[in-house]
């Protein structure tokens, strides 16, 4: 079998020395087969890394399906919605259809989804990796020619293309902007879990900007949340500190919503805010929300074009492509310090 071709049902049949019909009968459990034949077929399937094509439960041996599998952590997050739309727009002219599912950031659900996509023999697999997931199981598929791209976060256990935002540099820019407006007590409201790549990189940018400004890192100013309500509670805790922050940095768009909601509830208009990720109606807030904006459309487009190039035969070394962020100044990040600050 050629090294750059994905294994087919015919390859399994050839490995075992039986007909394609016999292999199909074993895999589909729709006819008689001896225990020995069944054992040999399943062993060959495991050895070759063959995935049965659920779109063709017969002896027809064809190429990959005309679909792309996309695994994202949250279907409700508008950021990933924009990424998916961009991928879909990019591959449409190639006659490819996007299939999408949510992992809920759980490794087991991610693995189940990728297995289902592989069983459909998708032409391309794009994954936003879950925290704690191991992607070594995709090695045989990538080796056999399946384009696999990790999006937003690098994967683990598989060397392949990664498309990420400039998380560390973007967060650094946001914190430096607050420092430039006189803030030295800057809270960080980030998403769980702490090992999440994007949170880790953005927290590193937060710390580097503080260090650059000779501001001590205070662990009490760093908090975690899982959703908007959690971010509201985290914001309330920060503002209740004996020496509270005069500015807050939101680790993502969901954290930003929680911060804004809590500041509105408590009628706090003196706390400066910069958010990582833009949000809908950011300009309608009072003051309008300053953000470090990612480019989800460019992330999706880059992931799709990279995968299509691999599909077309690009065999160059795997690479990480970083899509730049940009600081959008709207007002909330420019509020001055209104409380005395310790040196």
Buried (B, 14 or more C-beta within 10 A) or exposed (E): EEEEEBBBBBBBBBBBEBEBEBBBBBBEEEEEBEEEBBEBBBEBBEEBBBBBBEBBEEBEBEEBBBBBBBBBBBEEBBBBBBBBBBBBBBBEEBEBEBBBBBBEBBBEBBBBBBEBBBBBBBBBBBBBBBBBBEBEBBBBBBEBBBBBBBBBBBBBEBEBBBBBBBBBBBBBBBBBBBBEBBBBBBBBBBBBEEEBBBBBBBBBBBBBBBEEBEBEEBEBBBBBBBBBEBBBBBBBBBBEEEEBBBBBBBBBBBBBBBBBBBBEEBEEEEBBBBBBBBBEEBEEBEBBBBBBBBBBBBBBBBBBBBBBEBBEEEEEEBEEBBBEBEBBEBBBBBBEBEEEEEE
